[in-house]
């Protein structure tokens, strides 16, 4: 899986609310049928945070919290929206080329 694909999957599942790494990967598995490897998942999280597309969520459980919870930022939502709209356009063209009328 390409690193941009992993980043898109992470943003997609975080659009539904804050999650920690294991919960992100579980949601990705429910969505795609595949889990990301640790390098892909945590690499994507690091790149997304570095680009300001995700950030740590407010922690209310205290410093002993084992899992680091992250959430999508407004910039992340804008990026996800743009990427999904582009994917939808490409998908519609491809489906029409195959003789399938996209919904």
N, C-alpha and C positions, 0 to 999 in steps of 0.2 A: 504494500500500500504506500502510495506517495505521501510525503509529509504534509502536503496541502490537503489531501483527502482526510488525514487524521485530524488536522486542525478544523476542517469543516465539520467533521463529525462531533468533535468536542464542542464547538460553538453551537451546533444544532441541539445537542442534549442540554447544554447550559441555558439555552433560551427558555427552557421550561422551569428553571430555578437553580439555585446554588447546589453544588454537589462536591463531594470529595472524590479523589482518584478512583477508588474501587467502584463507587456508585456511578461515576461517569462511564467507566468501562462496562459495567453491567447494562446501563442504558444503551450504549453503543451496540452491545451484543444483542439486546432485544430488538434493536432497529435493523441491524445488518446480518445477524446470525454469526458474527465473528467478533472476537475480542482483539483489542490492540495489544501488542507486546509491550512490556514495560518501557522499553526505549522509545517506542513510537508514542505512547501515551504521555509519558513525562517530558519527552522532547517537545511534543505539541503544546503541552501546558506551559513549558518554559518559553517557547517562541511566542505564544499568544500573550503571555503576561508581559514579555519584553516589548511587544508592539502595542501594549495598552488595550488589548481586546478582551482580556479577563483580568480580574483582580481578586485578592483575598476577600472572602465574605466576612462580614462582622461576626466575630466569634462571641457567643453568649455562654459557652460552656466552660470557659476558663482556660488557663494555660496548660492544663493536663490533657486537653483535647488531642487525641492521637492522630486524627485525620485532618489534613488541611483542606478546608472548604473554599472553593473559588466560585465566582459568579461572573457572568458576562457584563461588560460595560456598555454604555451607550454606543461607543465607537465599534464595539464588537457586534452589537445588534445591527448597526448600519452596514458593516462589512458582510455579515451573514445575509442580510436582506439583498444586497447587491449580488452576491455570489449565487444565491438561490434563484433570483430573477434571471440571471444569465443562464444558469443550468436549465431553467424552465423553458427559455427560448430555444436553447440547443436541443432539448428533449422534444419539443413540439416539432421542430424542423425534421429531426431524425425520424420521429414516428410518422409524420406525413410522408416522408420519403419511402418508408416501408409500407405505405398504404394503410396505416392505422390512423384513425381520426382521434387526435388527442382530446381529452376532456376539457 
